[in-house]
Amino acid sequence: MKKMLRCELFGNPKIYLNEEPVFFAFSKINALIYYLAINGSVSRDEIAGVLWSNKSEQSAKKNLRNTIYQANKELGEEFIVSPNKSILQLNETLVQPSDVDCFLQDPVNHLDEYQDEFLKGFFLKDSDDFDLWVTKMRNYFEQKFIQSCYQKVAADIENNQLIDVEKNIRRLIAIDEYDERNYQMLMKFYQDSHRNGKVIETYYDLSSILDEELGIKPSEETRAIYEKTLAIVKRNKEQKKVKNYRFFGRTAEIEVLEANLDCFFHKQAFQSVIVQGDDGVGKTALCQLVLSNTAPKLLIKVTCYQAEQGFTLRMWREIINQIDQIVVDEKIVEEETWRAMCYRFFPSFLDKQSACFEESVDDSDMNYLSQFLLVILNKIAKIHSVVFLIENLQWIDERSLQLLTSVLLHNEDCMFLLTLRTDHHRRITDFINAVSHYDKLTQLLLDPFPREAIKAFIEKQIPDQKFSYDFYDKLYEESEGNPLFLIEYVRQLRVGTKIDYITPKIQEELEFSLTQLSTFEEEVLEIVSYFRELAELSMLETILRTDHEQLAHAIANLQQRNLLIERVFSGKISVCFKQKKLREYIYSKQSATKLRVIHEQIAFLFEQQWKLTNDKELLSLVAYHYKYANQELKSLDYELSKLELSLKFQHELFPIYNERSEIAIELQPVEWQKEFEKFEQIGEQLKRNEELYGEQEDYQLLLMKYLYLEGRYFINRGNYGRGIENIQRVIVKAREYHNDRYLVKAYRQMIYYFIQTDNASDMAHYIELAMSISIRTNDHESIGILLRLKGLYNLMVGELEVAERLFHESITIFTISDEVREKYASNIAASYDYLAEIERLRQNYEKAISYQKKAIVLCEETSLITSLVIFYVDMGISAFAAQDYKEARLYLQRSNEMYVNLTSPWKRTQLSVYLALIDLLEGDYQAVFEALLRFNEIQTQMTNPRDLGILYFYKAIVKHLLNTHVMQEPNLSKLLDREESYYYEKAVENLSPYRDQYELHYLREVVFEGASSQAD
C-alpha cells in the first residue's frame, strides 16, 4: 500500500504520513512542504529565494536540492517531485488535501477546519521572506474565516439552525476582542433566544475589557441593546404580578366538584374527589378555583414529593402539623394523649432514639393510628368543615396511602380533594378501586383542550387581540392543548414578544417529568426522540445494542411514567412520545456529532427495510434521517424517489410492477399540486448545492434523475418543449457518465414523445439506439419493452405482419415465469391491446375484443389504473366498430370515470369523440352541442395530428347530418360554420392512413355514400 502525506496547517502545524506524525531534522523541510502545500507548483528560483534569502543564488539552490533529497529520504517516497527542471510540486498521487484545502473549498461549511491562525508558532531563522509570506497568508486566511463566519452565523439564524451560532460568534470575538460588532451580534442572539441574563453578562464582559485595556465605554448601539434587554426583564417582572390567566372551560368537572362540596357543607351524602390528568393539564388550578368560590372553614393542604416516596408517613406528618394547634386549642383530646401519639408516630428527629422509627411501624401500629385519627377528625369536623387538598398523590409513601385508604373508607365527616398524575403505580390504582367501590370517591379525568377550544381559550385570555386560524392551529400543534403550555404562550402574547415554544417554565416542567429515570431509560428516550413519528423496537435494539428483555422492561417503565406510548402496526411494535414537546426538548439537548451519527444509523435501517419491502412510505423517512445526518444528496435522492411514486409519473401508461406503489391511491388535484411543489423545491435545493457538489459524480447522477422526472412530467402535461430539453440533457449526462440505465430510460422517453406526436421515423431512430444498448448489456426485460415499441412503430407505418410478430415476441419474453409475468403485466397487456388493434384494422372484431379482454383482465388483477383506462377506451372503440353501442358506452364510461383523477392526456380525445358519437347516434343533441363546444376549445391545443384528425372526423359527420337534414339543430350549425368538405379534408389530412383505417372508412361511408344516395 502506498504511503499518503497529509498536512494540518491551521494552528500548530503538523505533517502526517499514513496518519502518523512525522518530525524532520530540519525545519526548512517543514517550511518547504508547507509552502508547496499552499502554492502548488512553484519555481525552484522562487522557493530557494524565500527559504535562503540571505544566501547566494548558487548556495540557495544547493541547499534546496539537499533539502528535497533529505525530505524524500525521510518520507521514503518521492513526495516532492519536479515535472521539469525549473518547477517543484508535491506528488498529487501521494498527498491528501490539507485542512487549508478543505477550508478554501467551502469556507462557510468548513469553518471548523480553521482551528487557529495559519502555521501558529512556526518560524524560520534568517528567513525574512518566508516570515513575510506566513504573515501575509495568516492575514488572508483570518479575513477569509471572519467573512465566512459572518455568513454562516447569518444563515444559521435565518434557518433557525442555532447549534453553532454562539460558538462561531465567540470565535470571532477571540480573534478581535475589541470589535464591538461581534459582541452586539452575540447580545442580539441571546436577546432573540430569551436569554436576557446572558445579554447582561456579555455587556459587562465587554465593558470591563474596554475600560481596562482602552479606557473607553461601549458604544451607543451596544448600550441600546443592553437597555432593551433591561426593559424586557422589567416587563416580565411586572407581568408576573398580574393574574396568570382567566379560568377556561372544565364546566362539567366544576359542576361535579361544587355539587360534592355543597353536599358536604350541608351535611348531605357526598364523595371525595380525585382529579387525574397529565402534567400541566390544570388539576391544581381546577381545585383552587372551586375552593376559592366555596371557601371552606378549614383547608388542610398537603403536597407529596417524588423525592419523599420512601419516607414513612411523611404526608400525615404534614397534616398533623397543620391540625396540631386546633387539637390543642379546642381540647379535642387530652393534650398528653395527643402529644404521646405524635411522639410515637411523628417524633422529633432531634431525639436520636427515634432515628429508626420507620422500621418499627407495623400493621398493628397502623390500625391504632387509623382509629385514633378517625376519632380526632370526627371531633374536629363537629367544629369546622374540614377539606383536605392532597396534591401529587402518585408520590405518596406506602404507609401514608394505607392510612389514607382506611380514613376514607371509615370517614363521613371530612372531604378529600386529591390530584393525581396519570403515570402512577399499581398501588394507587388499587387504592382508587377500593375506595370507589364503596362510593367514597369519584374520579375526574382532565384531558388537554381539543383543537376547537384553542381559539376560545386565547380570546378569553386576550380579548382585545385577534389572530388568524393558522395561528390557532400552530398553537394547538405546539401545545397539544396543554393548558400550562398555552398559558406560557399567552404571557408572551400579552407583552408582544416573539413566542418561544419551549420557555424556561416549560423546560422546567419537562425536565421535572424526567426525574428518577435510570441511565438506560434516558438513553431510550434520547434515541426515540430522533424518530419523526414511531420508533420500532427492533431498531431501538439495534441502535442501543441491547437485548429485547432489557428494552421491554425500560419501555414498560417509561409507559408507566406516561412518557411513551406503545403502538402495533402490521405486527411490528413501535413507541412514540405521548407529548410532542417532550420529544422536542430531549432532541434539542443532543450534540451535533451525536445527531449526525444516530440519524445516519436510523436512515440506514430504514433504507434496509425499503429494499426488502418496497414500501414507499419508508422513502420519506430515509430522506428525513439522511437530511439530519448532513448527507443532503442522499436525502434529496430519496425525496425524489418518494415523489416519483406520489406524483404518478407513469405517462408511458404501462408501468413495471415493482416501480410503482401497490397501495398508492390517486392524488386529488390539490394534493397532487402540493406534491409537485415539493418536487420543485428539490429542484431549487439542487441548484443551491451546485456550487458545493457540482463537480461530484453523485450530484450529477442526482441531477440526471431530477431532469429525467421533470422531463417526463412536462411531456406528460403536453409541455413538449421543456420536457424534451430535459430529456436531451439527461442523454448528454448519461453518455458522459456512461450510465446505460438512464440512457435507455431517456431514449424510451423520446420514443413515448414521438408516439404522442405520431412521429414514426424519429421514434424508430431512438428505438434502435435503445435496443443497441439493451442487447449489449443483455437486458432481456428492456429488450421485451423495446420489441413492443418496435411493433408499435411497424403498426404506425402499416407493416401489420411484422408488428404482429414483434408483439408476440415481446409477450414471450415477459411470460417466461410467473414472477416476470406479474412484474410486466401491463407490458404484456399493451401487446395484447395492439394485437387487438391489428385485428380491428382487419375487421376481425370478435378476435379484437378477445385480445382486449386479455389485456383488461391482466390489468384488473394488478390494479394498474393508468393502463386500464387506455384498454377500456380501446375496448369501447372495438365494441363501437362491432356496432355494439351499449357495450361501447359501458367501457368508455368506465374509462371516463377513472380519468377524473389522472393527469395523463393519452386517448382522452378518442374517448370524448366516441362517447359523443354514441350520443349522436342516440339523438342526444344537447350532449352533442356540449361536446362540440369542448372540442372547439381544445382544438388549438392539439399537438398530435391523430387527435386533431379525430376531432375533424366527428365534426365532418355532424356537419354532414346537418347538411342532409337528418337532424335540424340551429345551435349546432352555429358551431360548425365551415363547409362540410373542409372538415372532411382536415380529417383525412390528419388521421393516420394505417392506424385510423376504421375511422377513414366510416367517414367515407357516411359522407360519400350519404352524398351519393342523396344525389340519386
C-alpha positions, 0 to 999 in steps of 0.5 A: 500500500502506498504511503499518503502525506497529509498536512494540518496547517491551521494552528500548530502545524503538523505533517502526517504520513499514513496518519502518523506524525512525522518530525524532520531534522530540519525545519526548512523541510517543514517550511518547504512542504508547507509552502508547496502545500499552499502554492502548488507548483512553484519555481525552484528560483522562487522557493530557494529565494524565500527559504535562503534569502540571505544566501547566494543564488548558487548556495540557495539552490544547493541547499534546496536540492539537499533539502528535497533529497533529505525530505524524500529520504525521510518520507521514503517516497518521492513526495516532492517531485519536479515535472521539469527542471525549473518547477517543484510540486508535491506528488498529487498521487501521494498527498491528501488535501490539507485542512487549508484545502478543505477550508478554501473549498467551502469556507462557510461549511468548513469553518471548523477546519480553521482551528487557529491562525495559519502555521501558529508558532512556526518560524524560520531563522534568517528567513525574512521572506518566508516570515513575510509570506506566513504573515501575509497568508495568516492575514488572508486566511483570518479575513477569509474565516471572519467573512465566512463566519459572518455568513454562516452565523447569518444563515444559521439564524435565518434557518433557525439552525442555532447549534453553532451560532454562539460558538462561531460568534465567540470565535470571532470575538477571540480573534478581535476582542475589541470589535464591538460588532461581534459582541452586539451580534452575540447580545442580539442572539441571546436577546432573540433566544430569551436569554436576557441574563446572558445579554447582561453578562456579555455587556459587562464582559465587554465593558470591563475589557474596554475600560481596562485595556482602552479606557473607553465605554461601549458604544451607543448601539451596544448600550441600546441593546443592553437597555432593551434587554433591561426593559424586557426583564422589567416587563416580565417582572411586572407581568408576573404580578398580574393574574396568570390567566382567566379560568377556561372551560372544565364546566362539567368537572366544576359542576361535579366538584361544587355539587360534592362540596355543597353536599358536604357543607350541608351535611348531605351524602357526598364523595371525595374527589380525585382529579387525574390528568397529565402534567400541566393539564390544570388539576391544581388550578381546577381545585383552587378555583372551586375552593376559592368560590366555596371557601371552606372553614378549614383547608388542610393542604398537603403536597407529596414529593417524588423525592419523599416516596420512601419516607414513612408517613411523611404526608400525615406528618404534614397534616398533623402539623397543620391540625396540631394547634386546633387539637390543642386549642379546642381540647379535642383530646387530652393534650398528653394523649395527643402529644404521646401519639405524635411522639410515637408516630411523628417524633422529633428527629432531634431525639436520636432514639427515634432515628429508626422509627420507620422500621418499627411501624407495623400493621398493628401500629397502623390500625391504632393510628387509623382509629385514633385519627378517625376519632380526632377528625370526627371531633374536629369536623363537629367544629369546622368543615374540614377539606383536605387538598392532597396534591401529587398523590402518585408520590405518596409513601406506602404507609401514608396511602394505607392510612389514607385508604382506611380514613376514607373508607371509615370517614363521613365527616371530612372531604378529600380533594386529591390530584393525581398524575396519570403515570402512577403505580399499581398501588394507587390504582388499587387504592382508587378501586377500593375506595370507589367501590364503596362510593367514597370517591369519584374520579375526574379525568382532565384531558388537554383542550381539543383543537376547537377550544384553542381559539376560545381559550386565547380570546378569553385570555386576550380579548382585545387581540385577534389572530388568524386560524393558522395561528390557532392551529400552530398553537394547538400543534405546539401545545397539544392543548396543554393548558400550562403550555398555552398559558406560557404562550399567552404571557408572551402574547400579552407583552408582544414578544416573539413566542418561544415554544419551549420557555424556561417554565416549560423546560422546567416542567419537562425536565421535572417529568424526567426525574428518577429515570435510570441511565438506560431509560434516558438513553431510550428516550434520547434515541426515540426522540430522533424518530419523526413519528414511531420508533420500532423496537427492533431498531431501538435494539439495534441502535442501543445494542441491547437485548429485547428483555432489557428494552421491554422492561425500560419501555414498560417503565417509561409507559408507566411514567406516561412518557411513551406510548406503545403502538402495533402496526402490521405486527411490528411494535413501535413507541412514540412520545405521548407529548410532542414537546417532550420529544422536542426538548430531549432532541434539542439537548443532543450534540451535533456529532451525536445527531449526525451519527444516530440519524445516519444509523436510523436512515440506514435501517430504514433504507434496509427495510425499503429494499426488502419491502418496497414500501414507499412510505419508508422513502420519506423517512430515509430522506428525513434521517439522511437530511439530519445526518448532513448527507443532503444528496442522499436525502434529496435522492430519496425525496425524489424517489418518494415523489416519483411514486406520489406524483404518478409519473407513469405517462408511458401508461404501462408501468413495471410492477415493482416501480410503482406503489401497490397501495398508492391511491390517486392524488386529488388535484390539490394534493397532487399540486402540493406534491409537485411543489415539493418536487420543485423545491428539490429542484431549487435545493439542487441548484443551491448545492451546485456550487458545493457538489457540482463537480461530484459524480453523485450530484450529477447522477442526482441531477440526471434523475431530477431532469429525467422526472421533470422531463417526463412530467412536462411531456406528460402535461403536453409541455413538449418543449421543456420536457424534451430539453430535459430529456436531451440533457439527461442523454448528454449526462448519461453518455458522459457518465456512461450510465446505460440505465438512464440512457435507455430510460431517456431514449424510451422517453423520446420514443413515448414523445414521438408516439404522442406526436405520431412521429414514426421515423424519429421514434424508430431512430431512438428505438434502435439506439435503445435496443443497441444498448439493451442487447449489449448489456443483455437486458432481456426485460428492456429488450421485451419493452423495446420489441413492443415499441418496435411493433408499435412503430411497424403498426404506425407505418402499416407493416401489420405482419411484422408488428404482429410478430414483434408483439408476440415476441415481446409477450414471450419474453415477459411470460417466461415465469410467473414472477416476470409475468406479474412484474410486466403485466401491463407490458404484456397487456399493451401487446395484447391491446395492439394485437387487438388493434391489428385485428380491428384494422382487419375487421376481425372484431370478435378476435379484437375484443378477445385480445382486449379482454386479455389485456383488461383482465391482466390489468384488473388483477394488478390494479394498474389504473393508468393502463386500464383506462387506455384498454377500456377506451380501446375496448369501447372503440372495438365494441363501437366498430362491432356496432355494439353501442351499449357495450361501447358506452359501458367501457368508455364510461368506465374509462371516463370515470377513472380519468377524473383523477389522472393527469395523463392526456393519452386517448382522452380525445378518442374517448370524448369523440366516441362517447359523443358519437354514441350520443349522436347516434342516440339523438342526444343533441344537447350532449352533442352541442356540449361536446362540440363546444369542448372540442372547439376549445381544445382544438388549438391545443392539439399537438398530435395530428391523430387527435386533431384528425379525430376531432375533424372526423366527428365534426365532418359527420355532424356537419354532414347530418346537418347538411342532409337534414337528418337532424335540424339543430340551429345551435349546432350549425352555429358551431360548425360554420365551415363547409362540410368538405373542409372538415372532411379534408382536415380529417383525412389530412390528419388521421393516420392512413394505417392506424385510423383505417376504421375511422377513414372508412366510416367517414367515407361511408357516411359522407360519400355514400350519404352524398351519393344516395342523396344525389340519386 
